[in-house]
Amino acid sequence: MPSTLTLETFDPLDPTRRHLALAHLAVREAAGRADHGDRFRRYSLDELRADARPARQDRSEYVTALVPDGAGGARVVGTAVHVFPLLDNRNQTFADVWVLPTHRRRGIGSALIEHLVTRTRTGGRSLITLESLRLLDRPDEASAFVARHGFRAALTDHRSDLDLPDDPAEKEPAVRTLLAPLDAEVAAADPASDHDLVTYLDEIPERWLAGRAVLEGRMSTDAPLGDLELEPEHWDGERLLESLARLRDAGRRLVETIAVQRSSGQVVGFTMLVVHPDHDGIAQQWNTLVLPEHRGRRLGMWIKAANLRALLAHHPGVRQIRTYNAEVNEPMLRVNRAMGFRAVAELTEWQRRLTPTP
Ligand SMILES: CC(C)(COP(=O)(O)OP(=O)(O)OC[C@H]1O[C@@H](n2cnc3c(N)ncnc32)[C@H](O)[C@@H]1OP(=O)(O)O)[C@@H](O)C(=O)NCCC(=O)NCCS
């Protein structure tokens, strides 16, 4: 670790540490703008505070890397988030690291990684997972860095974006054109003969909560994991409500569509889109899943097309939607390509197994 570098942990919920919370966001923003240009999406103070609030399912630690600013003070030049899952995957931690573009290749990222490794060990855990995101037309900075620190690539996801016209008058016709082929495919498979769609905003109606929670758990087992070591997650209604409360605290807005089998009343598929007022019209696709025994009826296309329409009806300012899919998840990629999504970035998940300290 460079001799002038210090690391300082902070709690984003502590008002006396507000300057560090703001510096943390500023480093993330500077790194994001440098690496992703106009495809950068802001992460807001509301989101940081909501994500930092301890919950039943996880708790997070935050650390900043500081160097002397030349005027007797210190400047934050790097930062990391370190998540400790509490309900499942208690053998591991998840982390993100950012260093200001002006201060790279000086050992700051390495000092942060060493801190994360130590904290993982002292927390009694033996595996760390990191993510890196690279636009397809930009150089890859993270791979050499994480490989140097003993991480191996465990899963690669594509990020695909769907750009919509800015002009509200053009949006509706553009979406109608985009969705016409999907509508035709869905009509031919006729899932509406034995399923209903339900769309809701921000909160999951009580009636669907338990069934919807089962599907959330299935995300951890049914989506392709590649070589990622991850435990199955158990979700119940209470856990789902807690994660939706965090979503709301963060200022995020949810648009969700589920498919319900008419004969049994069972929730058999769901898809979620999330927007935030500080995200400059960029919406994010979160989880989508159709239970295996209900696949092949174009339920996935049906719920995604309906949810996109609902998103634009309730949040007409949305101008771009982003989605992440494992590169091996051909069925999901096919639906997304059919909707007009185009691959723009690659997200790699890296893991390092820690040997016990001698
Ligand atoms: C990845 C990142 C955190 C590295 O931070 P950093 O402070 O520059 O890293 P270090 O100076 O500690 O680099 C340690 C070693 O990693 C390797 N490395 C780091 N960046 C590299 C690059 N751009 N190209 C090739 N090797 C690189 C080198 O071996 C380097 O040692 P060296 O400089 O003596 O050759 C930084 O580039 C960053 O913030 N990127 C954007 C956010 C991100 O991708 N975070 C996720 C990381 S998984």
The ligand as an ORCA input file, in Angstrom:
! r2SCAN-3c Opt
* xyz 0 1
  C     -10.001     -1.700    -11.670
  C      -9.536     -0.507    -10.802
  C     -10.278     -0.543     -9.459
  C      -8.004     -0.658    -10.553
  O      -7.588      0.376     -9.640
  P      -6.061      0.847     -9.574
  O      -5.915      1.693     -8.346
  O      -5.642      1.447    -10.848
  O      -5.314     -0.559     -9.364
  P      -3.793     -0.796     -8.902
  O      -2.969      0.426     -9.135
  O      -3.801     -1.327     -7.515
  O      -3.347     -1.948     -9.927
  C      -2.739     -3.157     -9.478
  C      -2.315     -3.997    -10.689
  O      -3.478     -4.400    -11.420
  C      -3.152     -4.401    -12.835
  N      -3.903     -3.348    -13.532
  C      -4.643     -2.365    -12.982
  N      -5.204     -1.612    -13.958
  C      -4.775     -2.116    -15.128
  C      -4.980     -1.751    -16.490
  N      -5.738     -0.709    -16.844
  N      -4.387     -2.494    -17.459
  C      -3.585     -3.540    -17.132
  N      -3.339     -3.904    -15.843
  C      -3.928     -3.222    -14.871
  C      -1.663     -4.121    -12.906
  O      -1.004     -5.371    -12.794
  C      -1.456     -3.269    -11.676
  O      -0.123     -3.259    -11.201
  P       0.970     -2.284    -11.911
  O       0.337     -0.917    -12.029
  O       2.114     -2.329    -10.947
  O       1.248     -2.892    -13.252
  C      -9.777      0.834    -11.535
  O      -9.275      0.754    -12.862
  C     -11.226      1.249    -11.606
  O     -11.717      1.945    -10.706
  N     -11.971      0.829    -12.680
  C     -13.384      1.134    -12.808
  C     -14.230      0.401    -11.773
  C     -14.100     -1.105    -11.890
  O     -13.999     -1.686    -12.958
  N     -14.164     -1.759    -10.715
  C     -14.299     -3.190    -10.637
  C     -13.023     -3.882    -10.407
  S     -13.444     -5.642    -10.379
*
